[in-house]
Amino acid sequence: MDLSQLVNDVKNSLTPHRLRHVEGVVATAVELAKQVHIPEEQAEVAAWLHDIAREWPWEKLTEASQTIEVPAGFASIPMLLHGPIAAHLGKVQYGITDEQILDAVRYHTTGRPNMTTLDMVLFVADAIEPGRNYTGVDEIRAAAAHSLQSAVRLSIDNTIRFLVDAGKPLFPLTVLTRNELLKR
């Protein structure tokens, strides 16, 4: 796996705004990985990869999703497709064979029941990187300093409130993730 090629491709394919976000996620993910004693390299690779397809047009996302294995339900909300597509690119284009990295990328927007520590690191880093500024982010940041599980749940709760208020659909996997976290 050639991290320098991945970083170069990310830098050349994203807008400056999205690149700043990814760089913030990388820095945050590495710090969270240190905090919870998992390999920093895993967090770094997952963070660089997670949004590589985020700015693809809807048509390209949809077309690409028809040629790869996409978890159930993702195609119903096209914005979610960038996670599974990024995981696929990680495997075929960058030679990433670590399934933990690929799963963290695949589910970074939705969560999933029984999230691994790496899943939670990327999920939380994406939610709290320094460029994020939304109602509730400071509470999630404070929770992340003590418990990734709490930070994930707070982030999901925040997202659910936002989606309900906006009249948008809830993704069932995210609801299942929240419910599972409440039982832990």
Contacts in CASP RR format, 6 or more apart in sequence:
PFRMAT RR
TARGET T0000
AUTHOR 0000-0000-0000
METHOD contacts of the structure
MODEL  1
MDLSQLVNDVKNSLTPHRLRHVEGVVATAVELAKQVHIPEEQAEVAAWLH
DIAREWPWEKLTEASQTIEVPAGFASIPMLLHGPIAAHLGKVQYGITDEQ
ILDAVRYHTTGRPNMTTLDMVLFVADAIEPGRNYTGVDEIRAAAAHSLQS
AVRLSIDNTIRFLVDAGKPLFPLTVLTRNELLKR
1 45 0 8 1.000
1 94 0 8 1.000
1 95 0 8 1.000
1 96 0 8 1.000
1 97 0 8 1.000
2 94 0 8 1.000
3 44 0 8 1.000
3 45 0 8 1.000
3 48 0 8 1.000
5 94 0 8 1.000
6 45 0 8 1.000
6 48 0 8 1.000
6 49 0 8 1.000
6 52 0 8 1.000
6 90 0 8 1.000
6 94 0 8 1.000
7 48 0 8 1.000
9 52 0 8 1.000
10 19 0 8 1.000
10 22 0 8 1.000
10 48 0 8 1.000
10 49 0 8 1.000
10 51 0 8 1.000
10 52 0 8 1.000
11 19 0 8 1.000
13 52 0 8 1.000
13 55 0 8 1.000
14 22 0 8 1.000
14 51 0 8 1.000
14 52 0 8 1.000
14 54 0 8 1.000
14 55 0 8 1.000
15 55 0 8 1.000
18 51 0 8 1.000
18 54 0 8 1.000
18 55 0 8 1.000
20 131 0 8 1.000
21 51 0 8 1.000
21 129 0 8 1.000
21 131 0 8 1.000
22 47 0 8 1.000
22 48 0 8 1.000
22 50 0 8 1.000
22 51 0 8 1.000
24 47 0 8 1.000
24 125 0 8 1.000
24 129 0 8 1.000
24 130 0 8 1.000
24 131 0 8 1.000
25 47 0 8 1.000
25 50 0 8 1.000
25 51 0 8 1.000
25 122 0 8 1.000
25 125 0 8 1.000
25 126 0 8 1.000
25 129 0 8 1.000
26 44 0 8 1.000
26 47 0 8 1.000
26 48 0 8 1.000
26 125 0 8 1.000
27 129 0 8 1.000
27 130 0 8 1.000
28 47 0 8 1.000
28 124 0 8 1.000
28 125 0 8 1.000
28 128 0 8 1.000
28 129 0 8 1.000
28 130 0 8 1.000
29 43 0 8 1.000
29 44 0 8 1.000
29 46 0 8 1.000
29 47 0 8 1.000
29 121 0 8 1.000
29 122 0 8 1.000
29 125 0 8 1.000
30 40 0 8 1.000
30 43 0 8 1.000
30 44 0 8 1.000
30 47 0 8 1.000
32 43 0 8 1.000
32 121 0 8 1.000
32 124 0 8 1.000
32 125 0 8 1.000
32 144 0 8 1.000
32 148 0 8 1.000
33 39 0 8 1.000
33 40 0 8 1.000
33 42 0 8 1.000
33 43 0 8 1.000
33 44 0 8 1.000
33 118 0 8 1.000
33 121 0 8 1.000
34 40 0 8 1.000
35 145 0 8 1.000
36 117 0 8 1.000
36 121 0 8 1.000
36 148 0 8 1.000
38 117 0 8 1.000
38 118 0 8 1.000
38 121 0 8 1.000
42 98 0 8 1.000
42 100 0 8 1.000
42 101 0 8 1.000
42 104 0 8 1.000
42 118 0 8 1.000
43 118 0 8 1.000
43 121 0 8 1.000
43 122 0 8 1.000
43 125 0 8 1.000
45 96 0 8 1.000
45 98 0 8 1.000
45 101 0 8 1.000
46 101 0 8 1.000
46 104 0 8 1.000
46 105 0 8 1.000
46 108 0 8 1.000
46 118 0 8 1.000
46 121 0 8 1.000
46 122 0 8 1.000
47 122 0 8 1.000
47 125 0 8 1.000
49 86 0 8 1.000
49 87 0 8 1.000
49 89 0 8 1.000
49 90 0 8 1.000
49 94 0 8 1.000
49 96 0 8 1.000
49 101 0 8 1.000
49 105 0 8 1.000
50 83 0 8 1.000
50 86 0 8 1.000
50 104 0 8 1.000
50 105 0 8 1.000
50 108 0 8 1.000
50 122 0 8 1.000
50 126 0 8 1.000
51 82 0 8 1.000
51 86 0 8 1.000
52 82 0 8 1.000
52 86 0 8 1.000
52 89 0 8 1.000
52 90 0 8 1.000
53 61 0 8 1.000
53 64 0 8 1.000
53 81 0 8 1.000
53 82 0 8 1.000
53 83 0 8 1.000
53 85 0 8 1.000
53 86 0 8 1.000
53 89 0 8 1.000
54 82 0 8 1.000
54 86 0 8 1.000
56 64 0 8 1.000
56 82 0 8 1.000
56 85 0 8 1.000
58 78 0 8 1.000
61 78 0 8 1.000
61 81 0 8 1.000
61 82 0 8 1.000
61 85 0 8 1.000
62 75 0 8 1.000
62 78 0 8 1.000
62 81 0 8 1.000
64 81 0 8 1.000
64 85 0 8 1.000
64 88 0 8 1.000
65 74 0 8 1.000
65 75 0 8 1.000
65 81 0 8 1.000
65 84 0 8 1.000
65 85 0 8 1.000
68 84 0 8 1.000
68 85 0 8 1.000
68 88 0 8 1.000
69 84 0 8 1.000
69 88 0 8 1.000
70 81 0 8 1.000
70 84 0 8 1.000
71 84 0 8 1.000
71 106 0 8 1.000
71 107 0 8 1.000
71 173 0 8 1.000
73 171 0 8 1.000
73 172 0 8 1.000
73 173 0 8 1.000
74 80 0 8 1.000
74 81 0 8 1.000
74 84 0 8 1.000
74 110 0 8 1.000
75 81 0 8 1.000
76 169 0 8 1.000
77 169 0 8 1.000
77 171 0 8 1.000
79 109 0 8 1.000
80 109 0 8 1.000
80 110 0 8 1.000
80 171 0 8 1.000
82 109 0 8 1.000
83 105 0 8 1.000
83 106 0 8 1.000
83 107 0 8 1.000
83 108 0 8 1.000
83 109 0 8 1.000
84 106 0 8 1.000
86 105 0 8 1.000
86 106 0 8 1.000
87 102 0 8 1.000
87 103 0 8 1.000
87 105 0 8 1.000
87 106 0 8 1.000
90 96 0 8 1.000
90 102 0 8 1.000
90 105 0 8 1.000
91 97 0 8 1.000
91 102 0 8 1.000
96 102 0 8 1.000
100 116 0 8 1.000
100 118 0 8 1.000
100 119 0 8 1.000
101 118 0 8 1.000
103 112 0 8 1.000
103 116 0 8 1.000
103 118 0 8 1.000
103 119 0 8 1.000
104 116 0 8 1.000
104 118 0 8 1.000
104 119 0 8 1.000
104 121 0 8 1.000
104 122 0 8 1.000
104 123 0 8 1.000
105 122 0 8 1.000
107 115 0 8 1.000
107 119 0 8 1.000
107 123 0 8 1.000
107 173 0 8 1.000
108 119 0 8 1.000
108 122 0 8 1.000
108 123 0 8 1.000
108 126 0 8 1.000
109 126 0 8 1.000
110 171 0 8 1.000
110 173 0 8 1.000
110 174 0 8 1.000
110 177 0 8 1.000
111 119 0 8 1.000
111 123 0 8 1.000
111 152 0 8 1.000
111 156 0 8 1.000
111 173 0 8 1.000
111 174 0 8 1.000
111 177 0 8 1.000
112 119 0 8 1.000
112 173 0 8 1.000
112 176 0 8 1.000
112 177 0 8 1.000
113 173 0 8 1.000
113 176 0 8 1.000
113 177 0 8 1.000
113 179 0 8 1.000
113 180 0 8 1.000
114 180 0 8 1.000
115 123 0 8 1.000
115 152 0 8 1.000
115 177 0 8 1.000
117 148 0 8 1.000
120 148 0 8 1.000
120 149 0 8 1.000
120 151 0 8 1.000
120 152 0 8 1.000
121 148 0 8 1.000
123 152 0 8 1.000
123 155 0 8 1.000
124 140 0 8 1.000
124 144 0 8 1.000
124 148 0 8 1.000
124 151 0 8 1.000
124 152 0 8 1.000
124 155 0 8 1.000
127 137 0 8 1.000
127 140 0 8 1.000
127 151 0 8 1.000
127 155 0 8 1.000
128 137 0 8 1.000
128 140 0 8 1.000
128 141 0 8 1.000
128 144 0 8 1.000
128 151 0 8 1.000
128 155 0 8 1.000
134 158 0 8 1.000
135 158 0 8 1.000
136 154 0 8 1.000
136 158 0 8 1.000
139 154 0 8 1.000
140 151 0 8 1.000
140 154 0 8 1.000
140 155 0 8 1.000
140 158 0 8 1.000
141 151 0 8 1.000
143 150 0 8 1.000
143 151 0 8 1.000
143 154 0 8 1.000
144 150 0 8 1.000
144 151 0 8 1.000
149 181 0 8 1.000
149 184 0 8 1.000
152 177 0 8 1.000
152 181 0 8 1.000
153 178 0 8 1.000
153 181 0 8 1.000
153 182 0 8 1.000
156 174 0 8 1.000
156 177 0 8 1.000
156 178 0 8 1.000
156 181 0 8 1.000
157 178 0 8 1.000
159 174 0 8 1.000
160 170 0 8 1.000
160 174 0 8 1.000
160 175 0 8 1.000
160 178 0 8 1.000
163 169 0 8 1.000
163 170 0 8 1.000
164 170 0 8 1.000
END
